[in-house]
Amino acid sequence: MGLYELLQQVITAFEELNIDYLVTGSIASMAYGEPRLTNDIDIVADIKIEQVNLLERYFPHEEFYFDAEMVREAIIHKSQFSLIHPGSGLKVDVILYQDTRFDRSRFSRSERIQPVEGYQANFATPEDVIIKKMEYYKKGASDKHLRDITGILKVSGHDVDREYITVILKQRISQTEDKGFHRFRVQ
């Protein structure tokens, strides 16, 4: 199974179960920017406890690692869980929707795009991908996040709403009293 086949399987499950979601992370970075190697998919999803058993049916245990109890715990704690396809070594990190100003904003702004031929999916906007990449860089200082931001700005920069990024970052800084974002400036 390839990366985009796995993405399609997850998207199909979410859409058939009416689970709100958006693709983010490296897959979204590549959709708006430059290609790079990755073996994981990041999706933010608003999964309810009562949907877990139905969701599990889309990922048979012979083919996938899907721990329903871990998924329930992630829902309760508003954290995340992983869905793994051992045969390919691919992983989907499902980050649970938080009812925050930022999540409400990025879900309302999501874009329906076609990552590859054959299907469409809900993606975080390039601005929201950049914001999260900045946060992840600040937490772990991995250069891949800066390369992803650079790629988005190089390929899609003319469409990026820099004012939105500035406003959201200022809100997030004031909410956390974390001044670490002062190093970033979107040109």
C-alpha positions as CSV (number, residue, x, y, z in Angstrom):
1,M,0.0,0.0,0.0
2,G,1.3,3.4,-0.9
3,L,1.0,6.7,1.0
4,Y,-1.8,8.1,-1.1
5,E,-3.7,4.8,-1.1
6,L,-3.6,4.8,2.7
7,L,-4.7,8.4,2.7
8,Q,-7.6,7.5,0.5
9,Q,-8.7,4.6,2.7
10,V,-8.7,6.8,5.8
11,I,-10.5,9.7,4.0
12,T,-13.1,7.2,2.7
13,A,-13.7,5.9,6.2
14,F,-14.0,9.4,7.7
15,E,-16.3,10.6,5.0
16,E,-18.6,7.6,5.1
17,L,-18.9,7.9,8.8
18,N,-19.4,11.7,8.6
19,I,-16.3,12.4,10.7
20,D,-15.0,16.0,10.2
21,Y,-11.3,16.0,9.4
22,L,-8.5,17.9,7.7
23,V,-5.2,16.7,6.3
24,T,-2.3,18.6,7.6
25,G,1.5,18.1,8.2
26,S,3.8,16.9,5.5
27,I,1.1,15.7,3.1
28,A,-0.5,19.2,3.2
29,S,3.0,20.8,2.9
30,M,3.6,18.8,-0.3
31,A,0.2,19.7,-1.7
32,Y,1.0,23.4,-1.4
33,G,4.8,23.3,-1.7
34,E,7.6,21.0,-2.7
35,P,7.6,17.2,-2.6
36,R,9.7,15.3,0.0
37,L,9.9,11.9,1.6
38,T,7.6,11.0,4.4
39,N,6.1,7.8,5.8
40,D,3.3,9.3,7.8
41,I,0.1,11.2,7.3
42,D,-1.2,13.8,9.8
43,I,-4.9,14.3,10.1
44,V,-6.9,16.3,12.6
45,A,-10.3,14.7,13.1
46,D,-13.4,15.1,15.3
47,I,-14.1,11.5,16.1
48,K,-16.8,10.6,18.7
49,I,-16.6,7.7,21.0
50,E,-19.7,6.1,19.4
51,Q,-17.9,6.1,16.0
52,V,-14.9,4.0,17.1
53,N,-16.4,0.5,16.5
54,L,-17.6,1.6,13.1
55,L,-14.2,3.1,12.3
56,E,-12.4,0.0,13.3
57,R,-14.3,-2.0,10.6
58,Y,-12.5,0.0,7.9
59,F,-9.1,-1.2,9.2
60,P,-9.0,-5.0,9.6
61,H,-6.6,-6.3,12.1
62,E,-5.0,-8.6,9.5
63,E,-3.8,-5.5,7.7
64,F,-3.7,-2.7,10.2
65,Y,-2.8,-1.9,13.8
66,F,-5.9,-0.2,15.1
67,D,-6.3,-0.2,18.9
68,A,-9.9,0.8,19.6
69,E,-9.2,1.3,23.3
70,M,-6.3,3.6,22.6
71,V,-8.6,5.5,20.2
72,R,-11.2,5.9,22.9
73,E,-8.6,7.1,25.4
74,A,-7.3,9.7,22.8
75,I,-10.9,10.9,22.3
76,I,-11.5,11.3,26.1
77,H,-8.2,13.1,26.6
78,K,-8.3,15.1,23.3
79,S,-4.9,13.8,22.3
80,Q,-3.9,11.6,19.3
81,F,-3.5,8.1,18.2
82,S,-1.7,6.2,15.4
83,L,-3.1,3.9,12.8
84,I,-0.3,1.7,11.3
85,H,-0.1,-0.3,8.2
86,P,2.7,-2.8,9.1
87,G,3.0,-4.2,5.6
88,S,4.2,-0.8,4.2
89,G,5.6,0.8,7.3
90,L,3.2,3.7,6.9
91,K,1.5,5.5,9.7
92,V,-1.4,7.8,10.1
93,D,-1.3,10.2,13.2
94,V,-4.8,11.2,14.0
95,I,-4.8,14.3,16.2
96,L,-8.2,14.8,17.9
97,Y,-10.0,18.1,17.2
98,Q,-9.8,20.6,20.0
99,D,-12.6,23.0,20.4
100,T,-10.2,26.0,20.3
101,R,-10.4,29.2,18.4
102,F,-7.6,28.0,16.1
103,D,-9.1,24.6,15.4
104,R,-12.5,26.2,14.7
105,S,-10.8,28.6,12.4
106,R,-8.8,26.1,10.5
107,F,-11.7,23.7,10.1
108,S,-13.9,26.5,8.8
109,R,-11.2,27.5,6.3
110,S,-10.3,24.0,5.1
111,E,-10.0,23.5,1.3
112,R,-11.2,20.5,-0.8
113,I,-8.3,19.5,-3.0
114,Q,-7.2,16.5,-5.0
115,P,-3.9,15.2,-3.6
116,V,-3.6,12.7,-6.4
117,E,-5.8,11.5,-9.3
118,G,-9.0,9.7,-8.2
119,Y,-10.2,11.4,-5.0
120,Q,-10.5,14.7,-3.1
121,A,-9.9,15.4,0.6
122,N,-10.3,18.3,3.1
123,F,-6.9,20.0,3.6
124,A,-5.8,22.6,6.1
125,T,-5.0,25.9,4.2
126,P,-1.4,26.7,3.5
127,E,-1.6,29.4,6.2
128,D,-2.7,27.0,8.8
129,V,-0.1,24.5,7.8
130,I,2.6,27.2,8.1
131,I,1.4,28.1,11.6
132,K,1.5,24.5,12.8
133,K,4.9,24.0,11.2
134,M,6.2,27.1,13.0
135,E,4.9,25.7,16.3
136,Y,6.5,22.3,15.6
137,Y,9.8,23.9,14.7
138,K,9.7,25.9,17.9
139,K,9.0,22.8,20.0
140,G,11.6,20.5,18.3
141,A,13.7,22.7,16.1
142,S,13.6,20.2,13.2
143,D,14.8,21.9,10.0
144,K,12.2,19.8,8.0
145,H,9.5,22.2,9.3
146,L,11.4,25.3,8.0
147,R,12.0,23.5,4.7
148,D,8.3,22.8,4.4
149,I,7.4,26.4,5.1
150,T,10.0,27.6,2.6
151,G,8.5,25.2,0.0
152,I,5.0,26.4,0.6
153,L,6.1,30.0,0.3
154,K,8.1,29.2,-2.9
155,V,5.3,27.4,-4.7
156,S,2.1,28.9,-3.3
157,G,3.4,32.1,-1.7
158,H,1.4,34.4,-4.0
159,D,-1.8,32.8,-2.5
160,V,-0.7,32.8,1.2
161,D,-2.6,35.3,3.4
162,R,0.3,36.6,5.5
163,E,-1.9,38.9,7.5
164,Y,-4.0,35.9,8.7
165,I,-0.7,34.1,9.8
166,T,0.3,37.2,11.7
167,V,-3.1,37.7,13.4
168,I,-3.3,34.0,14.4
169,L,0.3,33.9,15.8
170,K,-0.3,37.0,17.8
171,Q,-3.5,35.4,19.3
172,R,-1.7,32.2,20.1
173,I,1.2,34.1,21.7
174,S,-1.2,36.1,23.9
175,Q,-3.1,33.0,24.9
176,T,0.0,31.1,26.0
177,E,2.2,34.1,27.0
178,D,4.8,32.3,25.0
179,K,7.0,34.9,23.2
180,G,9.1,32.3,21.3
181,F,7.4,33.1,18.0
182,H,9.0,36.5,17.8
183,R,11.8,34.9,15.8
184,F,9.4,34.2,12.9
185,R,8.5,36.6,10.2
186,V,6.6,35.7,7.1
187,Q,7.9,37.8,4.3
